[in-house]
Every structure is written in C-alpha cells, then in structure tokens.
C-alpha cells in the first residue's frame, strides 16, 4: 500500500508579498487627504471667528467715542460747554485698542484721521453753531466709516451663522441711529434760529434726517428681533427687548416732534431734547448687550472648533496606529512565510540525497586482474606451456 505524498506548499510570489503593503499605503493616502482638508477648514473657520472677536473688541471701544462725540456736537450747537473729559477718555481707550489690533484689522490709517479730526474740534472748535454742526458732521461721518471698516476687515459682515449675523448687523444700525438722532435734534435747535428765508431748506434737511433716523432704527428693531428668535440663549430676549422698545418709542417721538408745525414752523425743543435723551440712554444699554452676546456666540464657536480639531487629531493618530499595526502584521506574516519556505527547501534538499554535483553511482578505481594458477616469481618469463594453461 502506497501512502500519497503531502501536497507541496506554494511559495508566495513577490506580488503577493508586496500587495498588502500597497493596499495599506493606498488606504493611508485618502485618510491623509481627509485629515488635511478637515484641518484646513477648521483652521479657516477658527481664524475667521478669532478676527470677528477682534472686531467686536474694536466696536466696543468705538461705542463710547460715538456717544461722547454726539454729545459734544449737541453742546457745540447749543453753545454750551461740553464734557471734554468724557470724549478724551473714550478717544484714549479706543487709541489703545487700535494700537494693539489696528494693524491686523487695517484700521490705523482711518483711526489716525478720525483722531486728528476730533482733537482739532476740541482744540479750537467752531464758534458758529452752523459751522460746528458741519464740522462735527464730518467727524461723525469718519466715525461711521471706521465702524464699517472694522466690520468688513474683521469678517463680521460675512458671518455664516444666523444669530450672530443679525447681531453684527444690529451693531451697524445702532451707531447710525445714534448719530442720526443727534443730528436731527441739533438741526431742530438750529432751525429755530434760522431766518424765515431758510425755512424751506430747513424743512428739506429735517425730512431727510427723519428718514435717516427711522430707516436704521427700523432695521435695528428687525435685526434684534430676528436675533432673539434664532438664538438659543434664554437671556438675550430679556436683556434686549426692554431697552429696544424704549429706544423705538424714543426714536418715533423724536421723529414726530422734530417736524415743524404751524405757520411759524416751530418745534417743541423740550420734547425733542427729552426724546433724544431717552433714545441715547436706550442705545447705551443696547450696545453692550449686543456686543456681549455676539462675543459669547463667537467664543462658543471657537470652543466647538477646538474640540473638532482635537477629535480630528485623535482620529488621525488612531488611523496611523491602526495602519502601523496592520503593516507590522503584514511584515511579520511575510517574514514567517520566508522562514517556512527556507525550512521546506532545506527539508526537500535533505530528502533528495547527496548534492547534485556528486556523481551517482560513485565511480571506483578499477582493480587489476589476478592470474589464474600458481603465482610466479617475480622476473619469470611466460612460456608456451603457460599459454596452454
């Protein structure tokens, strides 16, 4: 009975040994691409949120400058002494902020021009109320342009979230309404002093300023209500809606009382002053609420982006470890296959016999034939009789 020989083990080819490593490399390439793209997108979003927070900080510093400059304008138009100390403190605080972050927001040139204009108004100041109204109007125009510059370079105008977008839009409407209400109230003061020949011109200017007041005020109300509706913060509505209602009523009262009535086209200066004071007080309450809520949303977004970054890094490290483990297992398997192949080759060579270069059967030296019969002495000659034997 014959026993069948075991089947010969197939030796792995070079392609079979290299293919697992190639598959691991091919798997690592798309994972690396996804990691790099996710990291870049997260970095871009984080940079945008960080710049937006810088913009919020700059706008926070410009708020006191806006209110102080409008108050100084009203004092100059009414020919009464202004609180120059408040304006100086606000300008110095804004200057320190511009020194720190103005280069990144590209606002240093605009701030330098505005500061020079404000300091020139405080140094000599126009004695004529009409000239003072025009000069302070130029300064407030520069201030509003700086507000827009900060919002643009910081990226607030391109904010992708709905709640923060409405808040940053409200941060644009608020200084515009503060400046417009101050101008409308001051123009009403000037209208009472102008001659009758300027009555038509004054009416046109007052009508234009009423539109300039009511338009941004309406946008402010719309933006803040939309921000409250889209925000998840429970404190935003309570902190915004009450001063917003006060501000809206004050602006509407100012617009209504600033319209000249009667044949003499006179206005009630007491009601205009009271409405302006209420509007400015409500605006001073709204500005920190708007900017604080906007900064809180941006800080929360930065925290989410940081957590996403760490999760991306952890996923990348885990993927590299898994790839390294699979690579180590593949190399170990290839090493064991080479060892088994070498052992099988040695066993096969041992069972096959001597090496191939050894002749088989082995050749032996031929033996010399021995003569038959008695041995002859050395030196004896063969004779005829020996041949017969």
Helices and strands as residue ranges (DSSP letters): H 14-77, H 84-105, H 108-123, H 129-154, G 156-158, H 162-193, G 196-198, H 199-230, H 235-257, H 269-351, H 384-388
